[in-house]
Structures are given as structure tokens and as C-alpha cells.
Amino acid sequence: MNNDTAPLSHLSQTLIGSEIVKLGGEIKEKISKGDKIYNFTIGDFDSSIFPIPQRFEDLIIEAYKNRKTTYPPANGIAALRESVTHFIKKYEGLDYSPDEVLIGAGGRPLIYGVYRAIVDEGDKVIYPVPSWNNNHYVHFCGGRHQVIETRPEDNFMPTAEEIKPYISDAVLIALCSPLNPTGTVFTKEELSKICDMILEENARRKENEKKLYLLYDQMYWTLTYGNTRHYNPVALNPEMKDYTIYIDGISKALASTGVRVGWALGPQKVLNKMRSINSHVGAWSPMAEQHATAAFLKEDDEMDAHLSHFRSELQERLQKIYDGFQQLKKEGYDVDTCKPEAAIYMAIKINLTGKKTSDGNVLQTQQDVTAYILNEAKLGLVPFYAFGGSKNSPWYRLSVGTSKKEDIPEMFEKLRKALGRLK
């Protein structure tokens, strides 16, 4: 008997697969056939280019040698929660107690925990696009999607004016800064307006009514460049502490996505429920990695040296790529970029729909454009529709986490030739 057509849960039947994983599979297939692909799709690091700090690696190995291999506490070991409070106080000026910190296996299960702790079926969640995975998390909870379509002139960051019409019956606003996929950040003024609006809305609500919370994903906040400054809600307005849940961790700061140590900061009322959810899911950070992270977060000189070098290497790559696209724009090609401000990403515009290839085929859709630049320029980028944006958007995410500096000029040479072949 064939059960392939038998239905499973409604959630699994309606869940959309990852477009990033799909594109990554196509790129891997091309590489396996011998193609050299300039793969800027991966929101991760090549550990041969960007290894974790040597001292941190030594601490992890030491923890395993000391047999730190049992179940951790559901909220994370006390030493790590204390180190997190030290780290965020030193670098962000945020005052949180260890009881206001929840440790998880990276940021993902903690984001899931926020959604599950706050959002009931039918509840409205406000989130901007492009953004990472909010559309999927709302779907997991059966929530109502209130999507804010952001604009390049705002660096793809949502504004208070765009959000305001939808807050009266919302329970959660999900924001990210620095933003995955664009590498742009909130200005102090705009984030302050959003915070004021949330506080005003919560003051309006009755005592027994659900409050409006802010999920603030700041996983990339340590990676800012030039004069860019990262702002966060509670530092701007201490009253936001009752309504803000931060998502943070070492995944990007230490190029340690596979080490799986993240943390949430927030009101104990919410964190206690998130802890229970995490316990049932089993999404704990490994014990040895927790002990190593607890030690490393307090080694200020090691952290400062790492971040200084790491930011410099990432910024150099982003700046070279930004300059290259701006040069193509000057040459008359319909491309553009947002200036890189933070993270490992840059927003790239490649607007080629309607153009004819050398064999007479027309690039009718943005999917055709994506395929063309992959096949002809050997350039892999992630289209914004993978982040909830429009299928017609000419914008892409470019990630430099696996980028070799020496490949950048060669990549632009191939891209320029591919663009030049279009009519």
C-alpha cells in the first residue's frame, strides 16, 4: 500500500520550504560538476577563512576534557548567564540580572520560544519584509501576518509610521537590527519612535488584556562598521524592558554558528514560559560549549582583539564589493547597493527583467535573472523573495561569510561580461 498521498498535519502540509536551501542545493550541484561558483548565498562562515577565536576553541576542548557533557539546566548554567550580563553591560550598557537571561541552542529555538509564549492562533504579528523567517514562525503559531513592505530609500528598515496603523490589536512586533538580509540598521530616531508607540499602546490596553511585545533580534550587533552605531530599545527607553525580548548570542560575533550558544533577555514572565517550551523541545545549548562561552565572555582583551580583527576583515570585503557594484552602476548597468553598515550582508539590486540573452531568450521574471547570473556570471545570491519579499523584487542578499578577498575582482570580471552580453 502506497501512503505517499495520505495527508499529514495541516502545518506540515502548508509549511513553505526554504528558498535559501533550495538555491544552495542548485549551487552545490554545479560545484560538484566542476563549476567555480562565487557563492555569496550562505549566511554562515567558511571556518578556514573565519575560524572561531583560538582561545575559545581551547576552552571548548578543555570543557570536554573535564567531562562537561551532561544535561544543562533548562535556563542555562549560572556561570554563563552571569557572563552574559557582564558582556551586555560592558558592550551595550544594558543592566540585566542572570534571572533575566535564558540560554538556548543558538537564536532559532529562542525565537520560536518567543512566538510560542506570546502568539495564539489568530493573533496578529507585525513584521517587515525582507526579514529572516518571521513568515515561517507566524505560520507555526497560526498567527495573522501583518507584513510591512519596506523600501530601499529607508534602507529596508520599517518606520514607525508604517507600523502604527496595525498595532491596536497586535501582540508582537518582530524586528531585527542589524538586519538579515540587508546589513542595515535602525536609526536612533526611528527606533525611539517605535518604542514610544509600543509604550503608548500598552498604556491604552486594559490590565487583563494581552500586551504588545517587541521581539528584537540583534544577533549581528557586534559587527558594525565605520560610523554606524547599533541602537537597542531598552537603552533608548528603560520602560521598554517590560515589553522587549532580545535575541542574541555568539553565532555571528565569534563566527561560531555551529557551536550553538544563544541567549534571550527579557521580562521573567515571558522567559519562564520560553524556558518551559525549550525544555519540552530539548533545544538546550551543549554543556561544554556553555562552560567555554561563560569563560570567554569575561576575557575582555581576547574579545576586543577578536572583534577588531574580525570586523576589519568583513568590512574590507563588503567595501570592495560595494565599490565594484557602484562602478558597474556608473558604467550604465541597472544595478545598485545599499551601503553596508553592519553584519555580513549587503543588499544588491540587479534589475535585468526584459533583457535579451545572446541566444534571443528574454529574462521575463526575476527568477530568470537569478538563474542567468548564476549560470553566466557564476554568481550565487539570495533573492529577497526568500525573505518574504515580492517575487518581482530585483533585490538580493549578498553574504561575505565565505568570501575570499582574492576572488572579488575575478567575480566582477565575470559579472561585467555577463551583463554586457544582454541586450
Residue pairs with C-beta under 8 A, 6 or more apart in sequence:
7 13
11 139
11 140
14 139
15 136
15 139
16 135
16 136
16 139
18 386
19 382
19 383
19 385
19 386
20 41
20 43
20 382
20 386
23 41
23 370
23 380
23 382
23 386
24 41
24 42
26 374
27 37
27 39
27 41
27 374
27 380
30 37
30 374
31 37
31 39
35 378
36 378
37 374
37 378
37 379
37 380
38 377
38 378
38 379
38 380
38 407
38 410
38 411
38 414
39 380
39 402
40 379
40 380
40 381
40 398
40 399
40 400
40 402
40 403
41 380
41 381
41 382
41 397
41 399
42 399
42 401
42 402
43 132
43 180
43 181
43 344
43 345
43 397
43 399
43 401
44 257
44 399
44 401
44 402
45 255
45 257
45 344
45 401
45 402
46 401
46 402
47 255
49 402
49 403
49 404
50 255
50 310
50 313
50 401
51 57
51 255
52 254
52 255
52 256
52 259
53 254
53 296
53 302
53 306
55 296
55 299
55 302
56 254
56 256
56 292
56 293
56 296
56 302
59 291
59 292
59 295
59 296
60 259
60 288
60 289
60 292
62 292
63 287
63 288
63 289
63 291
63 292
64 288
66 291
68 287
68 288
68 290
68 291
69 287
69 288
70 287
71 284
71 287
72 103
72 284
72 285
72 286
72 287
72 290
74 275
74 276
74 278
74 279
74 284
75 81
75 101
75 102
75 103
75 271
75 275
76 101
76 102
76 103
76 104
76 263
76 284
76 285
76 290
77 103
77 287
77 290
77 291
77 294
78 98
79 290
79 291
79 294
79 295
80 103
80 261
80 263
80 290
80 291
80 293
80 294
80 297
81 98
81 99
81 101
81 103
81 263
82 98
82 294
83 293
83 294
83 295
83 297
83 298
84 96
84 98
84 101
84 103
84 263
84 265
84 297
85 95
85 96
85 97
85 98
85 101
86 297
86 298
87 297
87 298
87 303
88 94
88 96
88 248
88 265
89 95
89 96
90 300
91 222
92 221
92 230
92 232
92 235
93 235
94 232
94 234
94 235
94 265
96 265
99 268
100 265
100 266
100 267
100 268
100 271
101 263
101 264
101 265
101 271
102 110
102 113
102 263
102 264
102 265
102 266
102 271
102 274
102 275
102 278
103 261
103 262
103 263
103 284
103 285
103 290
104 110
104 113
104 262
104 263
104 264
104 278
104 283
104 284
104 285
105 260
105 261
105 262
105 283
105 284
105 285
105 286
106 249
106 251
106 257
106 260
106 261
106 262
106 285
107 217
107 219
107 247
107 248
107 249
107 251
107 262
108 133
108 262
108 283
109 262
109 278
109 281
109 283
110 247
110 262
110 263
110 264
110 274
110 278
110 283
111 133
111 137
111 215
111 217
111 247
112 137
112 140
112 277
112 281
112 283
113 264
113 273
113 274
113 275
113 277
113 278
113 283
114 172
114 213
114 215
114 245
114 247
114 264
114 270
114 274
115 125
115 137
115 138
115 140
115 141
115 143
115 172
115 215
116 140
116 141
116 274
116 277
117 270
117 273
117 274
117 277
118 171
118 172
118 210
118 213
118 270
119 125
119 138
119 141
119 143
119 171
119 172
120 141
120 142
120 143
120 171
121 141
121 142
121 143
122 142
122 143
122 144
123 141
123 143
123 144
123 170
123 171
123 172
123 210
124 143
124 144
124 146
124 166
124 169
124 170
124 171
125 134
125 137
125 138
125 141
125 143
125 144
125 145
125 146
125 170
125 171
125 172
125 173
125 174
126 146
126 148
126 163
126 166
126 167
126 170
126 172
126 173
126 174
127 134
127 135
127 138
127 145
127 146
127 147
127 148
127 173
127 174
127 175
127 388
128 147
128 148
128 149
128 150
128 156
128 157
128 158
128 175
129 135
129 147
129 148
129 149
129 150
129 384
129 387
129 388
129 389
130 150
130 156
130 179
130 181
130 182
130 384
130 387
130 388
130 389
130 393
130 395
130 397
131 174
131 176
131 179
131 180
131 181
131 387
131 388
132 176
132 180
132 181
132 217
132 387
134 174
134 388
135 145
135 147
135 388
137 174
138 144
138 145
143 172
146 166
146 170
147 388
148 158
148 162
148 163
148 166
149 389
149 390
150 156
150 157
150 158
150 162
152 336
152 338
152 347
152 349
152 395
155 182
155 184
155 185
155 338
155 341
156 179
156 182
156 184
156 338
156 347
156 395
157 177
157 179
157 184
157 185
157 186
157 187
157 190
158 175
158 194
159 190
159 193
160 190
160 193
160 194
160 196
160 197
163 173
163 194
163 197
164 197
167 173
167 197
167 198
167 201
167 212
168 201
170 212
171 210
171 211
171 212
171 213
172 212
172 213
172 214
172 215
173 194
173 198
173 212
173 213
173 214
173 215
174 215
174 217
175 186
175 194
175 214
175 215
175 216
175 217
176 216
176 217
176 218
176 219
177 185
177 186
177 191
177 216
177 217
177 218
177 221
177 230
177 231
178 184
178 185
178 218
178 220
178 221
178 223
178 224
178 230
178 341
178 342
178 343
179 185
179 343
179 345
180 217
180 219
180 220
180 343
180 345
180 387
180 397
181 345
181 347
181 382
181 384
181 387
181 397
182 338
182 345
182 346
182 347
182 397
183 220
183 318
183 338
183 340
183 341
183 342
183 343
183 344
183 345
183 346
183 347
184 338
184 341
184 342
184 347
185 224
185 228
185 229
185 230
185 231
185 341
185 342
186 194
186 231
187 231
188 229
188 231
188 236
191 231
191 232
191 233
191 236
192 236
192 237
194 214
194 233
195 214
195 233
195 236
195 237
195 240
196 237
198 212
198 214
198 240
198 243
199 237
199 239
199 240
199 243
201 212
202 211
202 212
202 243
205 211
205 212
211 243
212 243
213 243
213 244
213 245
213 270
214 233
214 240
214 243
214 244
214 245
215 245
215 247
216 232
216 233
216 244
216 245
216 246
216 247
217 247
218 230
218 232
218 246
218 247
218 248
219 247
219 248
219 249
219 251
219 252
219 262
220 252
220 342
220 343
220 344
221 230
221 232
221 248
221 342
222 252
222 253
222 307
222 311
223 252
223 253
223 310
223 311
223 314
223 342
223 343
223 344
224 230
224 311
224 341
224 342
225 311
225 314
225 315
225 318
225 340
225 341
225 342
226 315
226 341
228 341
228 342
230 342
232 246
233 240
233 244
234 240
234 241
234 244
241 267
242 267
243 267
244 265
244 266
245 264
245 265
245 266
245 267
245 270
245 271
246 264
246 265
246 266
247 262
247 264
248 262
248 263
248 264
248 265
249 261
249 262
249 263
250 256
250 259
250 261
250 262
250 293
251 257
251 259
251 260
251 261
251 262
252 343
252 344
253 307
254 296
254 306
255 310
255 401
259 289
259 293
260 285
260 286
260 289
261 285
261 289
261 290
261 293
262 285
264 271
264 274
278 284
285 293
296 302
296 303
297 303
314 344
314 400
315 340
316 405
317 400
317 403
317 405
317 408
318 340
318 344
318 346
318 400
319 340
320 405
320 408
321 337
321 346
321 398
321 400
321 403
321 408
322 337
322 339
322 340
322 346
324 408
324 412
325 335
325 336
325 337
325 348
326 337
327 412
328 335
328 412
328 415
328 416
328 419
329 335
329 336
331 416
333 416
333 419
334 349
334 350
334 351
334 352
335 348
335 349
335 350
335 351
335 419
336 348
336 349
337 346
337 347
337 348
337 349
338 346
338 347
340 346
344 399
344 400
344 401
345 397
345 398
345 399
345 400
346 397
346 398
346 400
347 395
347 396
347 397
347 398
348 381
348 395
348 396
348 397
348 398
349 394
349 395
349 396
350 369
350 373
350 381
350 394
350 396
351 369
351 394
352 363
352 369
352 372
352 373
352 394
352 419
352 422
353 363
353 364
353 365
353 366
353 368
353 369
353 392
353 394
354 362
354 363
354 364
355 362
355 363
355 422
355 423
356 362
356 363
356 422
356 423
357 363
357 372
357 376
357 421
357 422
358 421
358 422
358 423
362 368
363 369
363 372
363 422
365 391
365 392
366 383
366 385
366 391
366 392
366 393
366 394
367 383
367 391
369 394
370 381
370 383
370 396
372 418
373 379
373 381
373 415
373 418
374 380
376 418
376 421
377 411
377 414
377 415
377 417
377 418
377 419
378 411
378 414
379 411
379 414
379 415
379 418
381 396
381 397
381 398
382 396
382 397
382 399
383 389
383 393
383 395
383 396
384 390
384 393
384 395
384 396
384 397
385 391
385 393
386 397
387 397
389 395
